[in-house]
C-alpha cells in the first residue's frame, strides 16, 4: 500500500467520512443516499457515549503540503458493539469501504484486519457483517478470509425496519 496509514478516526475526519459514505451509497445505488452528516458522526462517534467506531485509511506522503480533499481519506471501516445471546460481547461491521481508485491494493484487508484486532481488544468474540447479494467481489473477499455466510450455513436472515414502519408498529 503506497503511502497509506491505517489509524483510528479523529473528530476532524467526520466530514471526510461523510463524503466516503456518500460514495458508498452511490456505489450501492441507494436512492436517498446517506443521511449521515459531519455533525451526526461527530456526536455518535465522539460524544460522551460513542455508538460507533471508525478506522480510516489516510493517504500520506513525506512532504509537508496541502492535501487535496479527494486524496486525504481513501477508505474507512465503521463498527459498533453488539451482544450475542450465545456468545456475549460481539461487534457488527456496518461498513468496509475503499474508494474505487484504491481497491485491489490490500487496503480493504488492512482496514478489516485493524478493526478486527480492535474488536478483539474490546473483548468481542464474534464479528458480524452483511454484504449485498449482487456484490460478488465482497462475497468472494469475505469468504477468502474465513467469513461464514450465515444465510447459507445457519439459515439466518437479516431484517430491517425503517423509521415509518417503526412508528406505525409502535403505535399499533
N, C-alpha and C positions, 0 to 999 in steps of 0.2 A: 504494500500500500504506500504509494508515494505521498510523503509529507502529510500523513493523516494522524491525528491524535484522538483516541477514544477517551472521553472523560465524562464525569458527572456534569449534568447541565447546571448552569447558574441562572439566576433570575433574569439577567440581561439577555439570555438566549431565547426568551419566550417569543419574541417577535419572529425570530428565525424559525423556531419550531412551528409556530402557527402557519407560516408560509410553506414549510415542508408538509404539514398536514393538508394544506390546500392542494399541493402537488399530488399527494396520495389520494385524496378524494377525486381529483380529476382522472388519475390513472384507473381508479376503480369505477369510474362513471357514476359517481354518486351525484344525483341531480342538484341537490341543495348544497353540496359541499360541506366542508367542516364549519361548524358554528363556534369552534374554539377561537378565542381571541387571546391576544397577548395578556390582557388583564385576567381573564379566567384561568389561563395557565399559571400565571403568577400566583393567584390565590390558591389554586388547587395543588400546585407543586411546591410552593414556597411559603404557604401560610403557616399558622400555628399548628395545624394538624394536616400534614401533607396527605393527599389522597392518591397521588401518582408520583412515580419516579421516572426520570429521564436520564439516559446516557446519550451523548451526541458524538458524532464524528465530525471533527473540525479539520478543515484544510489549513495547513500551516506552511510557513517557509522560514528560512533562516534570516530573512531580511526584515527590517522594520519598514513597513509601508502600510498604506491604507488598503484594506482588503475589500474588494468588490462584494456587495451583498451576496450575489449568487455563488461566490467562492467560499464563504466562511463555513457554514454548516452544510454538510452534504448527506447527512443521514442521522437517524435517531432511533432509539428503541424506548417505548413507553410501557411501563408495567405497574401493577398495583398488587397489594397483598389481599389474599382471599383466605378462606378456610374450608378444609375438606372434612366432611363428617367422618371419613375413614382414616385419613392420614394426618390431619391437623393443618398447621400453617402451610399455605401454598401461595404461589404467585400466578398472576394472569398477565401474559404479554398481550397488550392491546394492539400495539403497532411495532413492526420492524420495517423501517423504510430507508431505502437508499436512493438518492437521485439517479435518474437513468444514466447519466454520463459516468457514474462511479460504480456501476454494477459490474459483477464478474471480476472483481479485483480483490476479493476476500473481505470486503468491508462489512457485508451482512453477517458473515460468520464472526468477525471480530466484535461487532456490536452485540450480537446474540450471546456469544461466549462471555463477554464482560458483564452483561446483565444477568446471565445465569450464575456467574460467580457471586455477584452482588446479592441475588436472591438467596443463594446458599448461606452467605454471611448473615443474612437477616433471619435465618433459621427455617427457610422454606424447604419442604420435602417434595414438592411437586411443582411443575411448570406447565401451565395450561395456556393454550392459544388456539386461534382459529385461522383458517385460510379459505378463501373463496374457491369453490369447486372448479371454476374456469382458470384459475391461476396455477397452471401446471408447473410453472417454474418454482413457485413457492412450495407446492406439494412435494415435488421432487427434492427440493432443497431440504425441507424439514425431514423427510424420510431418510435421506442420505446421512443425516447427522443423528439418527437414532430416535426421532419422534415417532409416536404411535398415533395413527388416525383412529380415535375412539369411536367415531361414527361407524367405521367398518369393523373394528375389533370388538368393541363393547356395546355397540348399538346406541350410544348416547347421541342425542340431537341437541344442538344449541338453539335456544329460543330467545326471542326478543319481544318486548312490549314497548311501544313508543308512547310518548307523552299523552297523546289524545286517547289511546287505549287505556293507559294508566288512570287517567282522570275518569273515563267512563266506567271502568271496572271498579274503582274505589268508591264511586257514588252509587253503585247498584244496590 
